[in-house]
């Protein structure tokens, strides 16, 4: 098995991702997305209401 990679193949493309955390304005549940998903529409995982991550602060756990 000399050609077995020592890390997950393709991990380099995700290396610079950061996370954005935001509380739902409706129910207060904390939601998290990664920076490559920032410009998409998102709904709260708890109540399903829309969340505008552009109003949240970047720099969550992924930094």
Protein Blocks (a to p, Z undefined) as FASTA:
>chain_A
ZZbcfbdehklmmmmpccdddddfklopacdddfklmmpccddfklopacdfklpcehif
kZZ
